[in-house]
Amino acid sequence: MSETTTAAVDAAVLDARVAATRAILADAVARHGNGHADDQASLVMASSLGAEDMVLTDLILRERLPIRIFTLDTGRLHEQTLRVLARISESYGQDVRVYFPAAGDVESLVTAQGINGFYVSVDARKACCRVRKVLPLSRALTGRQAWITGLRREQSPTRAELLAEAWDADHGIAKWSPLADWSEAEVWAYLRAHKVPYNALHDQGFLSIGCAPCTRAVQPGEDARAGRWWWEHPETKECGLHVAGAGEA
Ligand code: SF4
């Protein structure tokens, strides 16, 4: 645990954040929901199973909001991340939908660039992210009206302009980020207060968790994304799931 994740947060401040986030989720449901929380849902939430997404998961599943939560299993995730899926089922009695990359696409990728080709260049890394994340995400969002993410402005330079509600031009649907204003300390205060299950890697210094070969623990004072693709410049460090500023209204 970092100092930030164990920092005290004023209860009134946290309550206000939670109330604002509930209001944003209610607004998203009113405008985009179709009453379904299963695969028929018009409103979905993409979860990386990290700390922020567990705040939203708790708010959505405890109140049984008509929002389908899904995750992308890239085939390169940590075992600790996959364990979160089981803990969600146990805690809430509801499952997270899992999307996988197309087997043929993964085979072609690995044949072309090797099993760990993503370390060689930014282009090779983006090709891997495209096959394992971007294309499955497109499939998960097909036919939806809107999607919800756990992004926060504070997380990295590429997210500094993040809005709570935006137009995602890449997918042609609305994109909501109800935690845009939250601090890292507030995220952890919520998880502790509500005893929400979380990824055990967070206790080992991992802040932003992605695929195992592309994620590492960060040092005190480093930003949350410093542990992702650490061999690249900060400005290139998005996987294509969240293109900074793209189409924001
Ligand atoms: S994070 Fe790494 S392993 Fe995962 S899809 Fe992107 S390049 Fe591939």
Residues whose N, C-alpha, C, O or C-beta is under 5 A from the ligand:
A	BS01	SF4	T74 R76 F118 R125 C128 C129 R132 G210 C211 C214
